Amino acid sequence: MTYKVSLDQFEGPLDLLLHLIKKDKIDIYDIPISRLLDQYLEYISLMKILDIDVTAEFLVMIATLMLIKSKMLLPKIDEEQEEEDPRTDLVEQLKGRQVYKELRAFLEQQEKDQRGVFSRGYNDSMLLGEKEQIYSVSLFDMVELFDALLKKKKRLEPYSLPSEEISIEICMEGLLSKLDNQKEYVFESLFTKSDTGEYWVGMFLGLLELVRLKNIKIVQQKIFGPIVLSKINEKCFDQNLVLNK
């Protein structure tokens, strides 16, 4: 496949670090840099396998983590003198990013809540039913789940899969068609056993592109619950979409 999803259109390197910190319940003030670097490199490798374009910012973060790791391995020159923790700047950046993400999530929730507020004169037919608590899903949540599905498929299919040409645009059209027939789709149900691994990757990249274009939204109705996708509007993707080599 020649199409690449640009990672910086979804999340940045600090978002990936926060995802890893949250996943492993790491104390943000006492980050195990060596372990975090290994996990970060695993994710970047997975992104490349899935043909997700890893931008320079993510590579710069690798260099930053390696620099911090090397500084932490250096012996102290003066045991009595307290030296600055090499992780301090990174911790401050992560705290700032975390506050931004929480504020953005709060404002988005406020906007959703306001949609259910009506001025005097509304009638019962205007109510859309009880509000459901929903949780946003990050790109890294989807990549992690998709990677687990691929690994399971490889275990069930010991023979190598045949190579085939997959059109991302066709996958996007197929996804939109599915959501026309069914309002909501559970993420895992998009990937059937009869389809090849190449087709799975095509569907996943098509899904990411539709999310980026705001044609599809992805949420969880409860923490650790199934990831559910639905169509936002009837606007289709740009037919003049250029595929990057």
N, CA and C of each residue as an Amber inpcrd file, in Angstrom:
protein
   735
   0.8410000  -1.2060000   0.0000000   0.0000000   0.0000000   0.0000000
   0.8700000   1.2470000   0.0000000   0.4850000   2.2450000  -0.7890000
   1.2910000   3.4560000  -0.9130000   0.7480000   4.5940000  -0.0670000
  -0.4350000   4.4270000   0.5200000  -1.0340000   5.5040000   1.2970000
  -0.4690000   5.5380000   2.7060000  -0.1870000   6.7400000   3.1960000
   0.3250000   6.8800000   4.5590000  -0.5360000   7.8520000   5.3480000
  -0.8750000   7.4650000   6.5610000  -1.5860000   8.3580000   7.4770000
  -0.5480000   9.1540000   8.2490000  -0.7170000  10.4700000   8.2930000
   0.2350000  11.3150000   9.0100000  -0.1110000  11.3380000  10.4860000
   0.8260000  10.8830000  11.2970000   0.5780000  10.7350000  12.7280000
   0.3160000  12.0670000  13.4180000   1.0040000  13.1380000  12.9670000
   0.8590000  14.4160000  13.6630000  -0.5180000  15.0390000  13.4680000
  -1.3430000  14.4690000  12.5790000  -2.6980000  14.9730000  12.3990000
  -3.6220000  14.4330000  13.4900000  -3.1370000  13.4820000  14.2690000
  -3.9320000  12.8900000  15.3440000  -3.3730000  13.2630000  16.7070000
  -2.1670000  12.7980000  16.9840000  -1.5670000  12.9710000  18.2950000
  -0.0860000  13.2910000  18.1260000   0.5140000  13.8630000  19.1700000
   1.9310000  14.1900000  19.1210000   2.7500000  13.2820000  20.0220000
   4.0660000  13.4590000  20.0470000   4.9430000  12.5990000  20.8600000
   4.6380000  12.6670000  22.3530000   4.2490000  13.8410000  22.8510000
   3.8910000  13.9410000  24.2710000   2.6300000  13.1450000  24.5780000
   1.7070000  13.1020000  23.6090000   0.4800000  12.3210000  23.7950000
   0.8070000  10.8420000  23.8980000   1.7730000  10.3770000  23.0930000
   2.1870000   8.9750000  23.1680000   2.8120000   8.6680000  24.5210000
   3.6570000   9.5630000  25.0150000   4.2700000   9.3560000  26.3310000
   3.2060000   9.3220000  27.4280000   2.2390000  10.2350000  27.3570000
   1.1620000  10.2500000  28.3560000   0.3370000   8.9690000  28.2850000
   0.1360000   8.4670000  27.0850000  -0.6020000   7.2040000  26.9140000
   0.1420000   6.0640000  27.6040000   1.4520000   5.9980000  27.4050000
   2.2590000   4.9330000  28.0070000   2.2990000   5.0700000  29.5350000
   2.4020000   6.3110000  30.0070000   2.4220000   6.5730000  31.4480000
   1.1010000   6.1590000  32.1000000   0.0050000   6.5080000  31.4450000
  -1.3210000   6.1510000  31.9660000  -1.5350000   4.6430000  31.9190000
  -1.1000000   4.0280000  30.8270000  -1.2890000   2.5890000  30.6430000
  -0.5900000   1.7820000  31.7340000   0.6450000   2.1670000  32.0660000
   1.4260000   1.4380000  33.0680000   1.3250000   2.0430000  34.4680000
   0.4510000   3.0530000  34.6290000   0.2450000   3.7030000  35.9320000
   1.5710000   4.2010000  36.5210000   2.3180000   4.9000000  35.6830000
   3.6310000   5.4120000  36.0780000   3.4670000   6.7690000  36.7710000
   4.2470000   6.9910000  37.8010000   4.2780000   8.2840000  38.4830000
   4.9700000   9.2860000  37.5670000   4.2570000  10.3200000  37.1460000
   4.8050000  11.2800000  36.1920000   6.0270000  12.0130000  36.7550000
   6.1530000  12.0410000  38.0970000   7.2940000  12.7190000  38.7220000
   8.4980000  11.7820000  38.9210000   8.2990000  10.5080000  38.6170000
   9.4000000   9.5460000  38.7650000   9.3530000   8.5620000  37.5950000
   9.5900000   9.0830000  36.3990000   9.4610000   8.2900000  35.1750000
  10.6620000   7.3600000  34.9940000  10.4200000   6.0640000  34.8150000
  11.5110000   5.1330000  34.4850000  11.8780000   5.2860000  33.0050000
  12.8100000   6.1600000  32.7280000  13.1150000   6.5510000  31.3560000
  13.4800000   5.3600000  30.4780000  14.2900000   4.4410000  30.9960000
  14.7330000   3.3040000  30.1940000  13.5510000   2.4720000  29.7110000
  12.6220000   2.1730000  30.6220000  11.4400000   1.3800000  30.2670000
  10.5360000   2.1490000  29.3170000  10.3610000   3.4350000  29.5810000
   9.5100000   4.2640000  28.7340000  10.0840000   4.3700000  27.3230000
  11.3980000   4.4880000  27.2170000  12.0520000   4.5660000  25.9090000
  11.8360000   3.2840000  25.1190000  11.9670000   2.1330000  25.7740000
  11.7570000   0.8500000  25.0890000  10.3310000   0.7420000  24.5560000
   9.3600000   1.1270000  25.3800000   7.9630000   1.0540000  24.9540000
   7.6750000   2.0530000  23.8370000   8.2730000   3.2220000  23.9280000
   8.1070000   4.2590000  22.8990000   8.6310000   3.7430000  21.5510000
   9.8150000   3.1190000  21.5670000  10.4110000   2.5820000  20.3420000
   9.5450000   1.4730000  19.7480000   8.9230000   0.6540000  20.6060000
   8.0370000  -0.4020000  20.1250000   6.8420000   0.1890000  19.3840000
   6.2760000   1.2610000  19.9360000   5.1340000   1.9050000  19.2910000
   5.5320000   2.5140000  17.9480000   6.6730000   3.1960000  17.9100000
   7.1250000   3.8160000  16.6660000   7.3460000   2.7450000  15.6010000
   7.9250000   1.6090000  15.9970000   8.1370000   0.5010000  15.0700000
   6.8040000  -0.0190000  14.5390000   5.8130000  -0.1310000  15.4310000
   4.4870000  -0.5950000  15.0300000   3.8370000   0.3930000  14.0770000
   3.9960000   1.6800000  14.3390000   3.4360000   2.7030000  13.4470000
   3.9850000   2.5440000  12.0310000   5.2760000   2.2950000  11.9380000
   5.9080000   2.1490000  10.6210000   5.4020000   0.9040000   9.9110000
   5.2080000  -0.1860000  10.6730000   4.6880000  -1.4180000  10.0850000
   3.2860000  -1.1790000   9.5220000   2.4780000  -0.3800000  10.2380000
   1.1180000  -0.0900000   9.8080000   1.0630000   1.0250000   8.7630000
   2.2360000   1.4690000   8.2980000   2.3260000   2.4900000   7.2570000
   1.7960000   3.8400000   7.7370000   1.9220000   4.0930000   9.0400000
   1.5570000   5.3900000   9.5990000   2.8110000   6.2600000   9.5980000
   2.7270000   7.4050000   8.9840000   3.8910000   8.2620000   8.7990000
   4.3450000   8.8560000  10.1330000   5.5450000   8.5100000  10.5510000
   6.1150000   9.0300000  11.7920000   6.9070000  10.2950000  11.4720000
   6.4560000  11.4200000  11.9810000   7.0660000  12.6980000  11.6540000
   8.3170000  12.9600000  12.4950000   9.0100000  14.0330000  12.1340000
  10.2860000  14.3740000  12.7780000  10.1350000  14.5950000  14.2810000
   8.9780000  15.1080000  14.7110000   8.7670000  15.3720000  16.1340000
   8.9130000  14.0990000  16.9670000   8.4410000  12.9970000  16.4430000
   8.5230000  11.7280000  17.1660000   9.9630000  11.2330000  17.2270000
  10.7230000  11.4720000  16.1690000  12.1280000  11.0660000  16.1600000
  12.9500000  11.9480000  17.1020000  12.5880000  13.2270000  17.1760000
  13.2590000  14.1310000  18.1140000  13.0210000  13.6720000  19.5520000
  11.8140000  13.1940000  19.8350000  11.5070000  12.7130000  21.1830000
  12.3490000  11.4890000  21.5210000  12.6090000  10.6230000  20.5450000
  13.4790000   9.4740000  20.7880000  14.8620000   9.9530000  21.2200000
  15.3910000  10.9460000  20.4880000  16.7040000  11.5040000  20.8230000
  16.6890000  12.1350000  22.2110000  15.5920000  12.8110000  22.5550000
  15.4650000  13.4390000  23.8770000  15.4780000  12.3990000  24.9890000
  14.7210000  11.3270000  24.8070000  14.6680000  10.2660000  25.8110000
  16.0300000   9.5800000  25.9650000  16.7230000   9.3830000  24.8480000
  18.0430000   8.7580000  24.9070000  19.0480000   9.6580000  25.6220000
  18.9310000  10.9740000  25.3990000  19.8100000  11.9280000  26.0740000
  19.5640000  11.9240000  27.5850000  18.2910000  11.9240000  27.9700000
  17.9450000  11.8850000  29.3950000  18.4660000  10.5910000  30.0220000
  18.2770000   9.4820000  29.3050000  18.7530000   8.1890000  29.8170000
  20.2690000   8.2080000  30.0330000  21.0010000   8.7670000  29.0640000
  22.4670000   8.8090000  29.1820000  22.9030000   9.6890000  30.3520000
  22.2080000  10.8140000  30.5670000  22.5460000  11.7030000  31.6830000
  22.3010000  11.0210000  33.0280000  21.2400000  10.2090000  33.0780000
  20.9160000   9.5310000  34.3310000  21.9100000   8.4090000  34.6460000
  22.5840000   7.9120000  33.6130000  23.5730000   6.8470000  33.8060000
  24.9450000   7.3820000  34.2120000  25.1570000   8.6830000  34.0080000
  26.4510000   9.2750000  34.3480000  26.6430000   9.3010000  35.8710000
  27.8310000   8.9990000  36.3470000  28.0860000   9.0510000  37.7990000
  28.0990000  10.4980000  38.2950000  27.6870000  10.6890000  39.5210000
  27.6730000  12.0350000  40.0990000  29.0990000  12.5060000  40.3680000
  29.3700000  13.7630000  40.0050000  30.7010000  14.3390000  40.2250000
  30.9130000  14.6300000  41.7060000  29.9110000  15.1870000  42.3200000
  29.9830000  15.5260000  43.7480000  28.7830000  14.8960000  44.4430000
  29.0320000  13.9070000  45.2850000  27.9510000  13.1920000  45.9510000
  27.1480000  14.0910000  46.8710000  27.7980000  15.1070000  47.4390000
  27.1140000  15.9800000  48.4010000  26.2810000  17.0570000  47.7040000
  26.6360000  17.3860000  46.4660000  25.9160000  18.4410000  45.7540000
  24.6990000  17.8550000  45.0460000  23.5720000  18.4740000  45.2740000
  22.3360000  18.0040000  44.6570000  22.2720000  18.4770000  43.2100000
  22.1680000  17.5350000  42.2750000  22.1330000  17.8680000  40.8580000
  20.6940000  17.8800000  40.3580000  20.4790000  18.6750000  39.3240000
  19.1360000  18.7780000  38.7480000  18.7680000  17.4710000  38.0540000
  17.5340000  17.0330000  38.2470000  17.0470000  15.8090000  37.6230000
  16.9270000  16.0470000  36.1180000  17.5670000  15.2240000  35.2780000
  17.4940000  15.4000000  33.8160000  16.0780000  15.2780000  33.2640000
  15.1730000  14.7170000  34.0540000  13.7900000  14.5200000  33.5930000
  12.9050000  15.7340000  33.8270000  13.4170000  16.7530000  34.5150000
  12.5890000  17.8860000  34.9380000  11.8730000  18.5650000  33.7810000
  12.6080000  18.9190000  32.7230000  11.9930000  19.6040000  31.5790000
  10.9040000  18.7470000  30.9300000  11.1700000  17.4550000  30.7960000
  10.1820000  16.5540000  30.1880000   8.9360000  16.4620000  31.0550000
   9.1110000  16.3720000  32.3560000   7.9670000  16.3080000  33.2720000
   7.1060000  17.5590000  33.1470000   7.7430000  18.7310000  33.0580000
   6.9970000  19.9830000  32.9140000   6.2050000  20.0080000  31.6040000
   6.8240000  19.5170000  30.5330000   6.1230000  19.4540000  29.2420000
   4.9270000  18.5090000  29.3100000   5.1260000  17.3750000  29.9610000
   4.0470000  16.3950000  30.0750000   2.9020000  16.9320000  30.9310000
   3.2440000  17.6370000  32.0160000   2.2060000  18.2270000  32.8690000
   1.4010000  19.2630000  32.0900000   2.1010000  20.1020000  31.3130000
   1.4120000  21.1100000  30.5150000   0.5000000  20.4870000  29.4800000
   0.9830000  19.4300000  28.8350000   0.1780000  18.7480000  27.8190000
  -1.0280000  18.0710000  28.4490000  -0.8390000  17.4990000  29.6180000
  -1.9230000  16.8280000  30.3180000  -3.0250000  17.8190000  30.6940000
  -2.6170000  18.9910000  31.1970000  -3.5970000  20.0310000  31.5440000
  -4.3680000  20.4690000  30.3040000  -3.6530000  20.6350000  29.1950000
  -4.3010000  21.0380000  27.9350000  -5.3300000  20.0020000  27.4990000
  -4.9550000  18.7170000  27.5450000  -5.8630000  17.6580000  27.1160000
  -7.0920000  17.5890000  28.0180000  -6.8870000  17.7580000  29.3260000
  -8.0160000  17.7240000  30.2580000  -8.9380000  18.9140000  30.0350000
  -8.3510000  20.0870000  29.7750000  -9.1620000  21.2820000  29.5180000
  -9.9470000  21.1340000  28.2250000  -9.2950000  20.6010000  27.2000000
  -9.9740000  20.3950000  25.9230000 -11.1290000  19.4100000  26.0760000
 -10.8930000  18.3170000  26.8300000 -11.9470000  17.3290000  27.0550000
 -13.1150000  17.9440000  27.8270000 -12.7870000  18.8180000  28.8140000
 -13.8240000  19.4810000  29.6020000 -14.6710000  20.3940000  28.7230000
 -14.0140000  21.1810000  27.8570000 -14.7490000  22.0950000  26.9820000
 -15.6010000  21.3430000  25.9700000 -15.0840000  20.2340000  25.4600000
 -15.8630000  19.4280000  24.5220000 -17.0950000  18.8430000  25.1980000
 -16.9400000  18.4220000  26.4610000 -18.0760000  17.8910000  27.2020000
 -19.0960000  18.9820000  27.4880000 -18.6050000  20.1990000  27.7940000
 -19.5120000  21.3190000  28.0260000 -20.3190000  21.6300000  26.7720000
 -19.6420000  21.5480000  25.6240000 -20.3400000  21.8080000  24.3600000
 -21.4300000  20.7660000  24.1170000 -21.1060000  19.4820000  24.4150000
 -22.0960000  18.4280000  24.2430000 -23.2700000  18.6240000  25.1960000
 -22.9800000  19.0460000  26.4370000 -24.0430000  19.2620000  27.4170000
 -24.9730000  20.3900000  26.9830000 -24.3940000  21.4290000  26.3790000
 -25.1990000  22.5790000  25.9510000 -26.1480000  22.2240000  24.8220000
 -25.8060000  21.1970000  24.0560000 -26.6880000  20.7930000  22.9560000
 -28.0150000  20.2660000  23.4780000 -28.0150000  19.8180000  24.7360000
 -29.2460000  19.2950000  25.3180000 -30.0270000  20.3240000  26.0970000
 -29.5740000  21.5880000  26.0640000 -30.2640000  22.6660000  26.7830000
 -31.1440000  23.4360000  25.8000000 -32.4300000  23.5570000  26.1250000
 -33.3730000  24.2130000  25.2240000 -33.9740000  25.4390000  25.9050000
 -34.2540000  26.4410000  25.1110000 -34.8960000  27.6470000  25.6330000
 -36.3710000  27.3690000  25.8700000 -37.0480000  28.3170000  26.5260000
 -38.4680000  28.1630000  26.8380000 -39.2570000  27.9510000  25.5410000
 -40.1540000  26.9790000  25.5830000 -40.9750000  26.7280000  24.4070000
 -40.6510000  25.4040000  23.7410000 -39.6530000  24.6880000  24.2550000
 -39.3380000  23.4090000  23.6180000 -40.4120000  22.3940000  23.9830000
 -40.5040000  21.3440000  23.1940000 -41.4490000  20.2800000  23.4990000
 -40.7020000  18.9660000  23.6830000 -41.4130000  17.9620000  24.1600000
 -40.7810000  16.6870000  24.4830000 -40.1250000  16.0360000  23.2850000
 -40.6350000  16.2930000  22.0960000 -40.0730000  15.6530000  20.9070000
 -38.6730000  16.1600000  20.6000000 -38.3010000  17.3020000  21.2220000
 -36.9750000  17.8640000  20.9770000 -35.9100000  17.1520000  21.7950000
 -36.3360000  16.4560000  22.8360000 -35.3640000  15.7620000  23.6680000
 -34.8620000  14.5130000  22.9620000 -33.5810000  14.2900000  23.0260000
 -32.9800000  13.1570000  22.3280000 -32.7720000  11.9660000  23.2480000
 -33.3490000  12.0050000  24.4340000 -33.1760000  10.8990000  25.3620000
 -32.1100000  11.2140000  26.3940000 -31.9100000  10.3170000  27.2950000
 -30.9400000  10.5330000  28.3570000 -29.5280000  10.5620000  27.8060000
 -28.7100000  11.4330000  28.3820000 -27.3110000  11.5410000  27.9510000
 -26.5310000  10.3340000  28.4430000 -25.6380000   9.8730000  27.5760000
 -24.7720000   8.7640000  27.9460000 -23.3740000   9.2900000  28.2130000
 -22.7450000   8.7360000  29.2260000 -21.3610000   9.0860000  29.5070000
 -20.4820000   8.3820000  28.4830000 -19.6820000   9.1350000  27.7430000
 -18.8090000   8.5330000  26.7490000 -17.3720000   8.9430000  27.0220000
 -16.4490000   8.1510000  26.5250000 -15.0330000   8.3880000  26.7320000
 -14.3440000   8.4400000  25.3750000 -13.4750000   9.4260000  25.2120000
 -12.7710000   9.5620000  23.9450000 -11.7510000   8.4480000  23.7990000
 -11.4490000   8.1150000  22.5560000 -10.4970000   7.0620000  22.2350000
  -9.3390000   7.6850000  21.4780000  -8.1250000   7.4270000  21.9190000
  -6.9570000   7.9970000  21.2460000  -6.4910000   7.1000000  20.1150000
  -5.6740000   7.6620000  19.2440000  -5.0710000   6.8960000  18.1600000
  -4.3040000   5.7070000  18.7140000  -3.6070000   5.9110000  19.8320000
  -2.7720000   4.8510000  20.3910000  -3.6110000   3.7120000  20.9590000
  -4.8230000   4.0240000  21.4680000  -5.7350000   2.9670000  21.9070000
  -6.1010000   2.0810000  20.7250000  -6.4070000   2.7120000  19.5860000
  -6.8090000   1.9590000  18.4010000  -5.6550000   1.1330000  17.8470000
  -4.4610000   1.7280000  17.8070000  -3.2870000   1.0080000  17.3020000
  -2.9930000  -0.2060000  18.1700000  -3.1030000  -0.0220000  19.4770000
  -2.8270000  -1.1140000  20.4140000  -3.8150000  -2.2590000  20.2250000
  -5.0920000  -1.9300000  20.0830000  -6.1150000  -2.9540000  19.9000000
  -5.9440000  -3.6460000  18.5500000  -5.6500000  -2.8580000  17.5090000
  -5.4830000  -3.4330000  16.1740000  -4.2690000  -4.3530000  16.1310000
  -3.1970000  -3.9680000  16.8120000  -1.9990000  -4.8070000  16.8730000
  -2.3320000  -6.1440000  17.5290000  -3.1340000  -6.1250000  18.5910000
  -3.5280000  -7.3630000  19.2630000  -4.3540000  -8.2520000  18.3260000
  -5.2290000  -7.6300000  17.5250000  -6.0360000  -8.3960000  16.5640000
  -5.1530000  -9.0420000  15.5010000  -4.1600000  -8.2930000  15.0050000
  -3.2490000  -8.8240000  13.9900000  -2.4390000 -10.0020000  14.5340000
  -1.9480000  -9.8600000  15.7620000  -1.1650000 -10.9460000  16.3660000
  -2.0110000 -12.2000000  16.5420000  -3.2690000 -12.0080000  16.9150000
  -4.1710000 -13.1490000  17.0650000  -4.4130000 -13.8070000  15.7240000
  -4.5590000 -13.0080000  14.6750000  -4.7880000 -13.5470000  13.3320000
  -3.5940000 -14.3740000  12.8640000  -2.3770000 -13.8840000  13.1620000
  -1.1720000 -14.6140000  12.7660000  -1.0790000 -15.9580000  13.4730000
  -1.5210000 -16.0060000  14.7330000  -1.4860000 -17.2670000  15.4780000
  -2.4690000 -18.2720000  14.8830000  -3.6000000 -17.7700000  14.4050000
  -4.6300000 -18.6490000  13.8400000  -4.3080000 -19.0590000  12.4060000
  -3.4660000 -18.2620000  11.7260000  -3.1140000 -18.5420000  10.3340000
  -1.6060000 -18.7010000  10.2200000  -1.0930000 -19.9180000  10.3760000
   0.3530000 -20.1290000  10.3650000   1.0100000 -19.9140000   9.0190000
   0.2260000 -19.9870000   7.9450000   0.8030000 -19.8180000   6.6140000
   0.8380000 -18.3430000   6.2290000   1.8060000 -17.9690000   5.4180000
   1.9490000 -16.5720000   4.9990000   0.7650000 -16.1560000   4.1430000
   0.3550000 -14.9280000   4.3210000  -0.7890000 -14.4110000   3.5830000
  -0.3680000 -13.9710000   2.1790000  -1.2100000 -14.1750000   1.1810000
  -0.8490000 -13.7510000  -0.1750000  -0.7990000 -12.2360000  -0.2810000
   0.1210000 -11.7510000  -1.0710000   0.2380000 -10.3040000  -1.2700000
  -0.8450000  -9.8240000  -2.2170000  -1.4230000  -8.6720000  -1.9400000
  -2.4500000  -8.1290000  -2.8090000  -2.4520000  -6.6110000  -2.7310000
  -2.9710000  -5.9910000  -3.7660000  -3.0620000  -4.5370000  -3.8090000
  -4.3630000  -4.1040000  -3.1430000  -4.2490000  -3.2170000  -2.1750000
  -5.4250000  -2.7410000  -1.4530000  -5.5970000  -1.2460000  -1.6990000
  -6.7860000  -0.8410000  -2.1120000  -7.0780000   0.5750000  -2.3110000
  -7.6670000   1.1420000  -1.0250000  -6.9980000   2.1500000  -0.4710000
  -7.4990000   2.7780000   0.7520000  -8.8340000   3.4660000   0.4900000
  -8.9870000   4.0520000  -0.6820000 -10.2310000   4.7390000  -1.0130000
 -11.4080000   3.7700000  -1.0220000 -11.1750000   2.5590000  -1.5600000
 -12.2320000   1.5440000  -1.5770000 -12.5780000   1.1310000  -0.1460000
 -11.5720000   1.0160000   0.6960000 -11.8040000   0.6820000   2.1070000
 -12.6270000   1.7710000   2.7900000 -12.3280000   3.0360000   2.4800000
 -13.0690000   4.1510000   3.0550000 -14.5300000   4.1140000   2.6120000
 -14.7400000   3.8460000   1.3270000 -16.1060000   3.7510000   0.8150000
 -16.8480000   2.5980000   1.4790000 -16.1240000   1.4750000   1.6780000
 -16.7430000   0.3270000   2.3280000 -17.1480000   0.6290000   3.7620000
 -16.2980000   1.3580000   4.4800000 -16.6110000   1.7210000   5.8590000
 -17.8360000   2.6330000   5.9360000 -17.8820000   3.6210000   5.0620000
 -19.0190000   4.5400000   5.0460000 -20.3050000   3.8010000   4.6810000
 -20.1780000   2.8310000   3.7740000 -21.3440000   2.0380000   3.3780000
 -21.8460000   1.2020000   4.5530000 -20.9110000   0.6200000   5.3180000
 -21.2960000  -0.1660000   6.4950000 -22.0780000   0.6950000   7.4870000
 -21.6040000   1.9360000   7.6720000 -22.2390000   2.8190000   8.6460000
 -23.5440000   3.4120000   8.1200000 -23.7700000   3.3320000   6.8120000
 -25.0710000   3.7150000   6.2640000 -26.1090000   2.6540000   6.6030000
 -25.6650000   1.4050000   6.5910000 -26.5700000   0.2820000   6.8640000
 -26.7300000   0.0120000   8.3500000 -25.7210000   0.3730000   9.1200000
 -25.7500000   0.1360000  10.5620000 -25.1580000   1.3590000  11.2530000
 -25.9230000   2.0030000  12.1310000 -25.5190000   3.2860000  12.6990000
 -24.2370000   3.1940000  13.5140000 -24.0500000   2.0970000  14.2290000
 -22.8640000   1.9350000  15.0580000 -22.1770000   0.6110000  14.7440000
 -20.8640000   0.6280000  14.8360000 -20.0790000  -0.5700000  14.5770000
 -19.0320000  -0.7250000  15.6760000 -18.9180000  -1.9290000  16.2240000
 -17.8460000  -2.2060000  17.1720000 -16.5570000  -2.3930000  16.3820000
 -15.4880000  -1.7750000  16.8540000 -14.2090000  -1.7510000  16.1480000
 -13.7840000  -3.1380000  15.6630000 -13.7940000  -4.1290000  16.5510000
 -13.3220000  -5.4710000  16.2070000 -14.1390000  -6.1250000  15.1010000
 -15.4290000  -5.7570000  14.9900000 -16.2950000  -6.4090000  14.0130000
 -15.9790000  -6.0040000  12.5700000 -15.1390000  -4.9790000  12.3970000
 -14.7420000  -4.5760000  11.0510000 -13.7950000  -5.5860000  10.4160000
 -13.1240000  -6.3690000  11.2530000 -12.0650000  -7.2490000  10.7600000
 -12.5000000  -8.7080000  10.8860000 -12.9950000  -9.2630000   9.7830000
 -13.4900000 -10.6340000   9.7780000 -12.3650000 -11.6180000   9.4730000
 -12.5170000 -12.8560000   9.9440000 -11.4830000 -13.8770000   9.7780000
 -11.2140000 -14.1970000   8.3200000 -12.2280000 -14.0680000   7.4710000
 -12.0730000 -14.4490000   6.0670000 -11.2240000 -13.4440000   5.2720000
 -11.0490000 -12.2270000   5.7960000 -10.2650000 -11.2000000   5.0870000
  -8.7750000 -11.3880000   5.3570000  -7.9540000 -10.9490000   4.4170000
  -6.5040000 -11.0720000   4.5630000  -5.9580000  -9.9960000   5.5020000
  -4.7260000 -10.2120000   5.9530000  -4.0760000  -9.2370000   6.8130000
  -3.8770000  -7.9140000   6.1130000  -3.5720000  -7.9650000   4.8110000
  -3.4010000  -6.7310000   4.0460000  -4.6930000  -5.9160000   4.0120000
  -5.8260000  -6.6380000   3.8620000  -7.1210000  -5.9490000   3.8360000
  -7.4140000  -5.3290000   5.1940000  -7.0460000  -6.0200000   6.2700000
  -7.2290000  -5.4690000   7.6110000  -6.4820000  -4.1470000   7.7610000
  -5.2350000  -4.1280000   7.3200000  -4.4350000  -2.9000000   7.4290000
  -5.0660000  -1.7880000   6.5940000  -5.5540000  -2.1360000   5.4030000
  -6.2230000  -1.1440000   4.5570000  -7.4500000  -0.5610000   5.2240000
  -8.2420000  -1.4210000   5.8620000  -9.4360000  -0.9560000   6.5680000
  -9.0530000  -0.0490000   7.7320000  -7.9890000  -0.4210000   8.4440000
  -7.5550000   0.3750000   9.5950000  -7.0880000   1.7600000   9.1470000
  -6.2950000   1.8190000   8.0800000  -5.8210000   3.1110000   7.5800000
  -6.9740000   3.9440000   7.0260000  -7.9280000   3.2780000   6.3740000
  -9.1100000   3.9900000   5.8820000  -9.9150000   4.5750000   7.0240000
 -10.0210000   3.8210000   8.1240000 -10.7250000   4.3040000   9.3120000
 -10.0370000   5.5390000   9.8920000  -8.7050000   5.4950000   9.9940000
  -7.9650000   6.6370000  10.5170000  -8.1790000   7.8800000   9.6560000
  -8.1910000   7.6850000   8.3410000  -8.3770000   8.8350000   7.4470000
  -9.7760000   9.4240000   7.5990000 -10.7850000   8.5790000   7.7600000
 -12.1490000   9.0730000   7.9390000 -12.3160000   9.7790000   9.2820000
 -11.5890000   9.3150000  10.2940000 -11.6010000  10.0050000  11.5950000
 -10.9550000  11.3780000  11.4400000  -9.8330000  11.4220000  10.7300000
  -9.1380000  12.7080000  10.5230000 -10.0230000  13.6970000   9.7690000
 -10.7880000  13.1960000   8.7960000 -11.6650000  14.0540000   7.9980000
 -12.9750000  14.3700000   8.7140000 -13.1030000  13.8310000   9.9560000
 -14.3000000  14.0640000  10.7760000 -15.5670000  13.5260000  10.1040000
 -15.4400000  12.4130000   9.3830000 -16.6000000  11.7060000   8.8490000
 -17.0760000  10.6350000   9.8260000 -16.1530000  10.1970000  10.6960000
 -16.4550000   9.1370000  11.6560000 -15.9640000   9.5510000  13.0380000
 -16.7540000   9.2260000  14.0580000 -16.3030000   9.4470000  15.4350000
 -16.1420000   8.0990000  16.1290000 -15.2160000   8.0390000  17.0640000
 -14.9280000   6.8030000  17.7810000 -14.9560000   7.0800000  19.2790000
 -15.7440000   6.3030000  20.0140000 -15.8980000   6.5290000  21.4520000
 -15.9780000   5.1890000  22.1850000 -15.8470000   5.2630000  23.5030000
 -16.1430000   4.1450000  24.3950000 -17.2550000   4.5950000  25.3230000
 -18.2640000   3.7630000  25.4980000 -19.3800000   4.1280000  26.3660000
 -19.0830000   3.8390000  27.8330000 -17.9980000   3.1200000  28.0860000
 -17.5200000   2.9110000  29.4490000 -16.0250000   2.6260000  29.3830000
 -15.3290000   2.8830000  30.4810000 -13.8880000   2.6720000  30.5230000
 -13.5800000   1.1990000  30.2680000 -12.6290000   0.9620000  29.3750000
 -12.2150000  -0.3890000  28.9750000 -13.3230000  -1.1370000  28.2400000
 -14.3730000  -0.4240000  27.8470000 -15.4460000  -1.0460000  27.0860000
 -15.0870000  -1.1350000  25.6140000 -15.9660000  -1.7200000  24.8070000
 -15.6870000  -1.8380000  23.3720000 -15.5990000  -0.4730000  22.6990000
 -14.7190000  -0.3650000  21.7200000 -14.5910000   0.8590000  20.9350000
 -15.6630000   0.8520000  19.8580000 -16.4680000   1.9110000  19.8350000
 -17.6040000   1.9890000  18.9150000 -17.4130000   3.1530000  17.9560000
 -17.6660000   2.9160000  16.6580000 -17.5690000   3.9980000  15.6850000
 -18.9100000   4.2390000  15.0310000 -19.1420000   5.4890000  14.6810000
 -20.3870000   5.8760000  14.0240000 -20.1170000   7.0350000  13.0820000
 -21.0320000   7.2370000  12.1650000 -20.8870000   8.2830000  11.1490000
 -21.3130000   9.6230000  11.7300000 -20.5380000  10.6640000  11.4470000
 -20.8500000  11.9950000  11.9810000 -21.8520000  12.7100000  11.0960000
 -21.6090000  12.7020000   9.8000000 -22.5170000  13.3650000   8.8780000
 -22.4870000  12.6590000   7.5370000 -23.2170000  13.1990000   6.5940000
 -23.3070000  12.5780000   5.2730000 -22.2120000  13.0130000   4.3290000
 -21.3650000  13.9240000   4.7760000 -20.2980000  14.4300000   3.9100000
 -19.2780000  13.3290000   3.6620000 -18.9910000  13.0570000   2.4270000
 -18.0370000  12.0170000   2.0760000 -16.6400000  12.5990000   2.0150000
 -15.6280000  11.7320000   1.9320000 -14.2560000  12.1960000   1.8780000
 -13.9600000  12.8170000   0.5200000 -12.8840000  13.5470000   0.4780000
 -12.4750000  14.2530000  -0.7360000 -12.1230000  13.2530000  -1.8340000
 -12.8520000  13.3080000  -2.9360000 -12.5710000  12.4020000  -4.0390000
 -11.2380000  12.6710000  -4.6990000 -10.6900000  13.8510000  -4.4610000
  -9.3990000  14.2040000  -5.0430000  -8.2520000  13.9190000  -4.0910000
  -8.5180000  13.0590000  -3.0950000  -7.5020000  12.7110000  -2.1260000
  -6.2420000  12.1830000  -2.8180000  -5.1060000  12.7650000  -2.5260000
  -3.8580000  12.3570000  -3.1550000  -3.1760000  11.3280000  -2.2890000
  -2.8030000  10.2240000  -2.8760000  -2.1160000   9.1820000  -2.1360000
  -0.6290000   9.4490000  -2.1690000  -0.0060000   9.4840000  -0.9780000
   1.4160000   9.7600000  -0.8860000   2.2210000   8.4990000  -1.1130000
   3.3130000   8.6230000  -1.8110000   4.2040000   7.4940000  -2.0440000
   5.2200000   7.4380000  -0.9190000
